[in-house]
Amino acid sequence: MVEARICDFTGERIEPGTGVMYVETSGAILHFKDSKAEKCYLRGQKPEKTKWTKIAREEKQQRLTNGSEGALGLLQKEKVEPEMNEAVDSVLQLLEAQHPYQKHRNSLRTYGIELARQFSYSNDLQVKEVRSLLGVVPVVPPSDQKAIERVLRSFAKEVPVEPPEDSSKFTWEELRNDVASFLSEKEVFYERLSKDDNKDVDRLRQEHLKIYLGDRLRYI
């Protein structure tokens, strides 16, 4: 299975066989779409401030969307967010246990049904919300599983390339573990950006996840 690569500067998917790899002194491995993106990163440019990057374009679009929500939409969002955050945090805590689907299956199922309904019309998810939804998919009823899958596919960046015919398929549990490994590997990079006072690390993490998840959902 060809591993998806994401440009650590532009946020774009890197086609197999292309791109530039850069190894930092800390051992962190970064991937760039081309030498232009690499040079911009090494010069300390911020992707969200560089107009030609995908991250900058999407952030601008997000600001325009948020600005058109209206007071009613904002009030509704503020009303449900505390409940959603509590359920998300509870799921992530349960998933930290060894064999969570054996020890906490019923609790994960209950939270999963709640999250499926709360997020049913949302596509602007935070990273921890995606992780929690991936964690409950294996244990919720089929109707809620389909609802969560729709939300995840809406959040992810669709990869317009069919996977190889002989490629193996992911189970939802395998996909959850794969995404967790991806985020863990990238954490050194995100921590460095945070130390450099980059205020948009969370947005960058979200964009990277959208592209990676879009690639991996092809194998479900």
Buried (B, 14 or more C-beta within 10 A) or exposed (E): EEEBBBBBBBBBBBEEEEBBEEEEEEEBBBBBBBEEBBEBBEEEBBBBEBEEBBBBBBBEEEEEEEEEEEEEEEEEEEEEEEEBEEBBEBBBEBBEEEEBBEEBBEBBBBBBBBBBEBBEEBEEBBBBBBBBBBBBBBBBEEEBBEBBBBBBBBBBBEBEEEBEEEEEEBEBBBBBEBBBEBBEEBEBBBEBBEEEEBEBBEBBBBBBBBBBBBBBBBBB
